Amino acid sequence: MTTVVTSGVFPSTTPAVSPLDGLGTADIRWGSNNSQSGYQFRGAAADVQLDGTEFVIGTFVHRNVPTNVTPSVFDVHLTINVMFEDGSTTDLSFSFHHNETPNTTNSSPADDDLVDLQTFVHPQPVTIDGKQYRAVLSGFKRGGQIVQQFRSPEGGINFAEVVCAFAFDEPDVVISGLRYQGTGPAQADEYVEIHNKGGAPQDLTGWAVQCKPTGYSFPFPPGTVIQPGQRYRVYTNETHQQYGGFSFNSSGEVWRDQGGIARLVADDGFVVDQHPYLDKGFNKSGTP
């Protein structure tokens, strides 16, 4: 484990934006002088596990007011300076894709500006205590959920924590969440979530999510790849493209409310990870 202190600046946009103020600082603004929107990055101090465990590297702030800027869709580049407890430093580079949506309906979510993470992995390895790691952004943390698109309502100051991890340059795919109790009689919004907490992509061809003891199994389609920091969800009977668009397409619940086990199984049958919950399925006839 190591302790880090971070700060950040916005060095540029692609393409160039006009009008624009604050390049090279932690507070960048665009639009007319009397109505400017923009980003701010607030650094943080954190104890960091060097095993792909996520930590808050800073706070992202979007000041969103009705404004006009040219072009309306652009990338904003962020350089985060990370100082380690031994005094050494490194700079990490990431990008956000901004959509300054038209302000026409005066309602949310139609007028919400959209901010997407454009780059998730810093291109160069980071050396910490003589070992090399990849710096991976996982997304924006809001309301306990980590998402890769930040919806920013018009007319306010909107916040999200930016979540990062230092991981070895190899894939590390785990079950990161399970919503086993959905809403409605069919519980279509149940889901199991998998996360690549490693620093390299993983081909999921031949891999499957299995549910014990109900026997449901979801095989990932051929060619499915999960990138570093990416999260996929397999819903019971819903489709959410921001999480890969995967579904069991089941008209009934997949995950027993009383308990069971979620398993992530590789193409050779090896159980990569598993997530028991509640009674683990042992109070139902049959082997879990």
LOSEDREN-505587 format. One line per 8 residues: number of its first residue (from 1); their letters; for each residue x, y, z of C-alpha. Coordinates in Angstrom, 3 decimals. Layout:
! LOSEDREN-505587
NUM = a = X,Y,Z | ...
***
This chain:
! LOSEDREN-505587
1 = mttvvtsg = 0.000,0.000,0.000 | 1.087,3.571,-0.629 | -0.321,7.016,0.118 | -0.855,9.487,-2.712 | -1.778,13.159,-3.004 | -3.163,14.358,-6.323 | -3.774,17.571,-8.246 | -4.783,18.206,-11.821
9 = vfpsttpa = -4.878,20.670,-14.729 | -6.659,20.795,-18.072 | -3.926,21.449,-20.685 | -5.973,21.396,-23.904 | -9.112,20.462,-25.803 | -9.552,18.615,-29.106 | -10.563,20.321,-31.290 | -9.783,23.787,-29.989
17 = vspldglg = -12.817,25.394,-28.334 | -13.865,29.032,-28.552 | -14.365,31.002,-26.384 | -12.247,29.245,-23.722 | -10.542,30.320,-20.499 | -8.356,28.546,-17.951 | -6.140,26.247,-20.021 | -3.295,24.942,-17.878
25 = tadirwgs = -5.275,25.302,-14.641 | -7.624,23.095,-12.619 | -10.617,25.249,-13.633 | -11.473,25.460,-17.324 | -14.442,27.495,-18.663 | -16.086,27.940,-22.046 | -18.821,30.188,-23.429 | -19.525,33.901,-23.113
33 = nnsqsgyq = -18.115,35.862,-20.165 | -21.485,36.312,-18.493 | -22.570,32.681,-18.963 | -19.683,30.221,-18.746 | -19.822,26.467,-18.211 | -16.781,24.377,-17.439 | -14.897,21.697,-15.541 | -12.938,21.770,-12.311
41 = frgaaadv = -10.717,19.013,-10.916 | -10.148,18.842,-7.179 | -7.311,16.636,-6.024 | -7.426,14.175,-3.149 | -5.308,12.258,-0.642 | -5.785,8.502,-0.522 | -4.276,5.269,0.744 | -3.876,3.058,-2.322
49 = qldgtefv = -3.697,-0.725,-2.561 | -1.520,-1.742,-5.520 | -3.698,-4.669,-6.567 | -6.361,-3.077,-8.756 | -8.417,-1.870,-5.789 | -10.238,1.313,-6.719 | -9.637,4.603,-4.940 | -10.861,8.178,-5.377
57 = igtfvhrn = -8.191,10.090,-7.270 | -10.119,13.357,-7.214 | -13.464,15.091,-7.611 | -14.854,16.137,-10.985 | -17.009,19.276,-10.956 | -19.133,20.448,-13.879 | -20.566,23.960,-13.711 | -23.404,23.734,-16.181
65 = vptnvtps = -25.218,26.884,-17.281 | -26.927,27.694,-20.607 | -24.139,28.744,-22.945 | -22.944,28.526,-26.537 | -19.567,27.168,-27.574 | -17.988,26.114,-30.872 | -17.837,23.215,-31.484 | -20.479,21.800,-29.124
73 = vfdvhlti = -18.854,18.335,-28.946 | -15.187,18.095,-27.973 | -12.611,16.266,-25.843 | -11.158,17.858,-22.706 | -7.754,16.530,-21.665 | -6.812,16.197,-17.996 | -3.335,15.740,-16.535 | -3.344,14.394,-12.961
81 = nvmfedgs = -0.158,14.802,-10.933 | 0.266,11.993,-8.386 | 2.738,12.452,-5.528 | 3.716,9.304,-3.613 | 4.711,9.149,0.035 | 8.421,8.910,-0.873 | 8.178,12.270,-2.648 | 8.285,10.889,-6.191
89 = ttdlsfsf = 5.676,12.064,-8.691 | 4.118,10.965,-11.943 | 1.692,12.586,-14.371 | -1.318,10.655,-15.662 | -3.185,11.703,-18.808 | -6.877,11.061,-19.461 | -9.617,12.595,-21.609 | -13.292,13.412,-21.198
97 = hhnetpnt = -15.704,13.628,-24.135 | -18.082,16.564,-23.681 | -21.447,17.093,-25.360 | -22.784,20.618,-24.766 | -26.378,19.689,-25.575 | -28.857,22.291,-26.897 | -30.743,24.134,-24.178 | -34.192,23.966,-25.727
105 = tnsspadd = -36.675,22.174,-23.491 | -35.702,23.561,-20.071 | -36.133,20.080,-18.614 | -33.977,17.198,-17.407 | -32.798,14.783,-18.765 | -33.390,16.219,-22.259 | -31.083,19.189,-21.624 | -28.495,17.350,-19.517
113 = dlvdlqtf = -24.956,17.779,-20.782 | -23.171,14.453,-21.241 | -19.602,13.706,-20.158 | -18.043,10.374,-21.184 | -14.681,8.971,-20.217 | -12.705,8.852,-23.447 | -9.488,7.214,-22.220 | -9.352,4.700,-19.372
121 = vhpqpvti = -5.708,3.646,-19.282 | -2.730,5.963,-19.014 | -0.582,5.027,-22.015 | 2.715,4.512,-20.160 | 3.437,2.176,-17.237 | 3.838,3.750,-13.807 | 6.744,2.619,-11.619 | 5.991,2.372,-7.881
129 = dgkqyrav = 8.593,0.916,-5.493 | 10.447,-0.568,-8.438 | 7.416,-2.345,-9.917 | 5.431,-1.360,-12.999 | 1.674,-0.775,-12.925 | -1.036,0.533,-15.197 | -3.143,3.482,-14.054 | -6.774,2.734,-14.945
137 = lsgfkrgg = -9.771,5.040,-14.570 | -12.946,3.113,-13.722 | -15.398,5.977,-14.069 | -17.458,8.478,-12.152 | -18.819,7.485,-8.750 | -22.260,8.910,-7.990 | -24.745,7.592,-5.456 | -22.558,4.568,-4.766
145 = qivqqfrs = -22.576,3.534,-8.447 | -19.578,3.750,-10.791 | -20.611,4.855,-14.277 | -18.690,5.788,-17.395 | -21.091,8.524,-18.490 | -21.809,11.526,-16.276 | -25.202,13.184,-16.849 | -24.995,16.814,-15.758
153 = pegginfa = -28.331,18.614,-15.289 | -28.576,22.152,-16.656 | -28.408,25.119,-14.331 | -26.357,23.636,-11.499 | -22.982,22.616,-10.109 | -22.721,18.847,-10.446 | -20.155,16.639,-8.726 | -18.776,13.132,-9.116
161 = evvcafaf = -15.782,11.343,-7.626 | -13.271,10.061,-10.172 | -12.273,6.467,-9.412 | -8.862,5.049,-10.371 | -6.763,1.954,-9.715 | -3.136,0.897,-10.068 | -3.047,-2.594,-11.545 | -0.524,-4.975,-13.040
169 = depdvvis = -0.356,-5.063,-16.835 | -2.604,-8.114,-17.071 | -6.381,-8.736,-16.967 | -8.112,-9.401,-13.643 | -11.836,-10.001,-14.107 | -14.021,-10.392,-11.016 | -17.691,-10.348,-10.010 | -18.040,-6.826,-8.630
177 = glryqgtg = -21.737,-6.720,-7.856 | -24.980,-8.687,-7.736 | -28.467,-7.249,-7.559 | -30.324,-10.426,-6.737 | -33.610,-8.766,-5.788 | -35.172,-6.666,-8.506 | -38.503,-4.898,-8.791 | -41.814,-6.257,-10.037
185 = paqadeyv = -42.967,-9.873,-10.117 | -40.501,-10.890,-12.862 | -37.570,-8.864,-11.409 | -36.325,-7.971,-14.886 | -33.845,-5.425,-13.494 | -31.791,-7.954,-11.511 | -28.187,-8.058,-12.693 | -24.755,-9.493,-12.053
193 = eihnkgga = -21.807,-7.179,-12.705 | -18.287,-8.133,-13.714 | -15.340,-5.751,-13.668 | -11.878,-5.885,-15.191 | -9.742,-4.472,-12.377 | -6.548,-5.353,-14.218 | -4.427,-3.291,-16.590 | -4.966,-5.294,-19.800
201 = pqdltgwa = -8.046,-6.409,-21.782 | -9.596,-9.878,-21.430 | -11.299,-11.803,-24.249 | -14.475,-13.307,-22.781 | -15.169,-15.651,-25.683 | -16.317,-18.951,-24.161 | -16.727,-17.443,-20.695 | -20.073,-17.590,-18.885
209 = vqckptgy = -21.945,-16.267,-15.882 | -23.682,-19.115,-14.034 | -26.382,-18.954,-11.370 | -26.587,-21.642,-8.722 | -28.909,-23.338,-7.824 | -31.390,-22.110,-10.455 | -29.188,-23.347,-13.300 | -29.279,-20.237,-15.482
217 = sfpfppgt = -26.176,-19.626,-17.576 | -25.212,-16.690,-19.797 | -22.402,-17.330,-22.313 | -20.681,-14.174,-23.536 | -20.914,-13.799,-27.333 | -17.781,-14.623,-29.364 | -15.463,-11.651,-29.641 | -16.609,-10.009,-26.396
225 = viqpgqry = -13.669,-8.166,-24.817 | -13.718,-6.350,-21.479 | -11.251,-3.479,-21.300 | -9.283,-2.353,-18.219 | -11.613,-0.569,-15.814 | -14.710,-1.608,-17.762 | -17.865,-3.029,-16.190 | -20.329,-5.369,-17.867
233 = rvytneth = -23.729,-6.285,-16.452 | -25.924,-9.215,-17.396 | -29.535,-8.300,-16.625 | -32.360,-10.756,-16.107 | -34.558,-9.279,-18.841 | -33.370,-5.761,-19.636 | -30.805,-4.317,-22.026 | -28.478,-1.487,-20.998
241 = qqyggfsf = -25.964,-0.611,-23.699 | -23.757,1.379,-21.310 | -23.045,-1.931,-19.565 | -22.563,-4.040,-22.673 | -26.207,-4.748,-23.572 | -26.227,-8.282,-22.097 | -29.346,-10.079,-20.829 | -30.474,-13.569,-19.800
249 = nssgevwr = -33.737,-12.717,-21.618 | -35.603,-14.555,-18.884 | -39.287,-13.922,-18.221 | -38.793,-14.994,-14.586 | -36.268,-14.174,-11.882 | -32.771,-15.575,-12.385 | -31.405,-14.967,-8.879 | -33.307,-16.529,-5.955
257 = dqggiarl = -34.185,-13.901,-3.380 | -33.427,-16.440,-0.622 | -29.838,-17.006,-1.740 | -27.547,-18.629,-4.249 | -24.142,-18.321,-5.884 | -23.039,-16.285,-8.886 | -20.085,-17.788,-10.726 | -17.829,-16.476,-13.477
265 = vaddgfvv = -16.484,-19.440,-15.433 | -13.697,-19.342,-18.039 | -13.768,-21.194,-21.367 | -11.885,-24.156,-19.843 | -14.408,-24.539,-16.997 | -12.224,-22.888,-14.367 | -14.237,-20.851,-11.840 | -12.561,-17.435,-12.090
273 = dqhpyldk = -14.666,-15.857,-9.349 | -17.817,-16.535,-7.360 | -20.195,-14.523,-5.216 | -22.284,-16.440,-2.644 | -25.176,-14.573,-1.050 | -27.661,-15.205,1.767 | -28.307,-18.977,2.203 | -26.034,-19.781,-0.779
281 = gfnksgtp = -28.758,-22.041,-2.190 | -28.339,-24.773,0.415 | -31.958,-24.509,1.585 | -33.174,-25.587,-1.838 | -33.059,-29.200,-2.996 | -30.140,-29.990,-5.233 | -26.439,-29.173,-5.111 | -25.642,-25.457,-5.277
***
